[in-house]
Amino acid sequence: MTSHRGLEKKITGAAERLFARDGFAATGMRAIAQTAKVSIGAIYHHFKSKEAILERIIREELNRRQRFLEELRGRGLPLQEQVQQIVQMHFDLLQEKRDTARLFFRERFDPSPVLRAKIQALYGEVAEYVAVIIQEGLAMGEVRPCQPLLTAYTILGMVEAVSLRALGQDETAALFMKEGPEELARSIWLWLHLGQEERRAHA
């Protein structure tokens, strides 16, 4: 017998696949029930609406990222390695949860203000963390002068552009998935880093 939590995971997993493939607006509760192989009544017993299912998917991903960032901060790694870890986290999501990644890319600019705000919150959490470590880098003289939050969003935009291409099914996508994390982390660090000569100039 499927547990309460197990049934909810089954429903959200089916919804996630459909949202990623067909879009949130085009997916109905009946399609979710058919894909999950449960009754519509069972879905409504656990979720009051399609929006509630999406909220659960987003909240779980947000919680996962928050846990990762909290653990990363607690490890006290150098700034460069933190940048590498954050980029790697993003690509791990692409590999482990492709439907989740496709869903967020697809729905991020949804015309519904509520939906858009919920998905933007995911990116905001990561951007705020990146901004904090950039600020720390500025204080230590490791990062060039910049506006931390704006720079954080610029970095995430770079990562997302490569990630979107990496979600394809061709050789280029496979290449980006394989080499993207290391290449992006290196490029980002070179862009952020304040070299020795620059440090002397700013001294």
C-alpha positions in Angstrom: 0.0 0.0 0.0 1.4 3.4 -1.0 2.0 5.7 1.9 0.6 9.2 2.2 3.9 10.8 1.3 4.5 8.2 -1.4 1.3 9.0 -3.1 2.0 12.7 -3.0 5.4 12.1 -4.6 3.7 10.0 -7.3 1.3 12.9 -8.0 3.9 15.6 -8.0 6.2 13.5 -10.2 3.5 13.0 -12.8 2.5 16.6 -12.7 6.1 17.7 -13.0 6.6 15.6 -16.2 3.4 17.0 -17.7 4.1 20.6 -16.8 7.6 20.3 -18.3 6.4 18.7 -21.5 3.1 20.5 -22.1 3.2 23.6 -19.9 1.4 24.4 -16.7 -1.6 26.1 -18.3 -2.2 23.2 -20.8 -2.1 20.5 -18.2 -5.3 19.4 -16.5 -6.0 17.5 -13.3 -7.4 14.6 -15.3 -4.1 14.2 -17.3 -2.2 14.3 -14.0 -4.4 11.6 -12.6 -4.0 9.4 -15.7 -0.2 9.8 -15.7 0.1 9.1 -12.0 -2.4 6.2 -12.3 -4.6 7.5 -9.5 -8.1 8.8 -9.3 -8.9 12.5 -9.5 -10.4 12.2 -6.1 -7.1 10.9 -4.7 -5.4 14.0 -6.1 -7.9 16.4 -4.5 -7.6 14.6 -1.2 -3.9 15.7 -1.2 -3.9 18.9 -3.2 -6.8 21.4 -3.5 -5.7 22.6 -6.9 -3.2 22.3 -9.8 -1.6 25.4 -8.4 -1.1 23.6 -5.0 0.8 20.8 -6.8 3.1 23.3 -8.5 3.7 25.1 -5.2 4.8 21.8 -3.6 7.2 21.2 -6.5 8.7 24.6 -6.2 8.8 24.6 -2.4 10.7 21.2 -2.4 13.2 22.5 -4.9 13.6 25.7 -2.9 14.2 23.7 0.2 16.7 21.5 -1.5 18.7 24.5 -2.7 18.5 26.2 0.7 19.9 23.1 2.4 22.8 23.0 -0.2 23.7 26.6 0.3 23.5 26.3 4.1 25.8 23.3 4.0 28.2 25.1 1.5 28.4 28.2 3.8 29.1 26.0 6.8 32.1 24.4 5.1 34.1 27.6 5.0 35.5 27.0 1.5 37.5 29.7 -0.5 35.4 32.0 -2.7 36.6 30.4 -5.9 35.5 26.9 -4.7 32.1 28.2 -3.6 31.6 29.5 -7.1 32.5 26.1 -8.6 30.2 24.3 -6.2 27.2 26.6 -7.0 27.7 26.1 -10.8 28.0 22.4 -10.3 24.8 22.3 -8.2 22.9 23.9 -11.1 24.2 21.3 -13.6 23.5 18.5 -11.1 19.9 19.6 -11.2 19.9 19.4 -15.0 21.1 15.8 -14.9 19.2 14.5 -11.9 15.9 16.4 -12.3 15.6 17.3 -16.0 11.8 17.7 -15.7 12.2 20.1 -12.9 14.7 22.1 -14.8 12.5 22.2 -18.0 9.5 23.2 -15.9 11.3 26.2 -14.4 12.7 27.3 -17.7 9.4 26.9 -19.4 7.3 28.7 -16.8 9.6 31.3 -15.5 8.0 34.0 -17.7 4.5 32.7 -17.4 1.9 35.5 -17.8 0.5 34.7 -14.3 2.1 37.1 -11.8 1.7 34.6 -9.0 3.3 31.7 -10.9 6.1 33.9 -12.1 6.8 35.2 -8.6 7.0 31.7 -7.1 9.6 30.6 -9.7 11.5 33.8 -9.4 11.8 33.1 -5.7 13.9 30.1 -6.5 16.4 32.1 -8.4 16.3 34.9 -5.8 17.5 32.5 -3.1 20.5 31.5 -5.1 21.2 35.1 -6.2 21.1 36.4 -2.7 23.6 33.8 -1.6 25.9 34.5 -4.5 25.7 38.3 -3.7 26.7 37.6 -0.1 29.9 35.7 -1.1 30.7 38.4 -3.7 30.4 41.0 -0.9 32.7 38.9 1.2 35.1 38.7 -1.7 35.0 42.5 -2.1 35.8 42.9 1.6 38.8 40.5 1.3 40.1 42.2 -1.9 39.5 39.1 -4.0 36.7 40.5 -6.2 36.8 43.5 -8.5 34.6 46.5 -7.7 31.0 45.6 -8.6 27.4 45.7 -7.4 27.0 42.3 -5.7 23.4 41.5 -6.4 23.5 42.7 -10.0 26.7 40.7 -10.5 25.0 37.7 -8.9 22.1 37.8 -11.4 24.5 38.3 -14.3 26.4 35.1 -13.2 23.1 33.2 -13.0 22.1 34.4 -16.4 25.4 33.1 -17.8 24.8 29.7 -16.2 21.1 29.6 -17.4 22.0 30.3 -21.0 24.4 27.4 -21.1 22.0 25.2 -19.1 19.1 25.8 -21.5 21.3 24.6 -24.4 22.5 21.6 -22.4 18.9 20.4 -22.0 18.8 19.5 -25.7 19.3 16.0 -27.1 22.2 16.5 -29.5 26.0 16.4 -29.4 26.3 20.1 -28.5 24.0 19.6 -25.5 26.0 16.6 -24.3 29.2 18.6 -24.7 27.7 21.5 -22.7 26.5 19.2 -20.0 29.9 17.5 -19.7 32.2 20.5 -19.9 29.8 23.3 -18.9 30.4 23.3 -15.1 34.1 23.6 -15.2 34.3 26.0 -18.1 31.6 28.3 -16.6 33.2 28.3 -13.1 36.6 29.2 -14.6 35.1 32.0 -16.7 33.1 33.4 -13.9 36.1 33.4 -11.5 38.3 35.1 -14.1 35.6 37.7 -14.6 35.1 38.3 -10.8 38.7 37.9 -9.6 40.8 40.9 -8.7 44.3 40.0 -9.8 47.5 40.9 -8.0 48.3 43.9 -10.3 44.7 45.2 -10.0 44.9 44.8 -6.2 48.0 47.1 -6.1 46.2 49.6 -8.3 43.3 49.7 -5.9 45.5 49.8 -2.8 
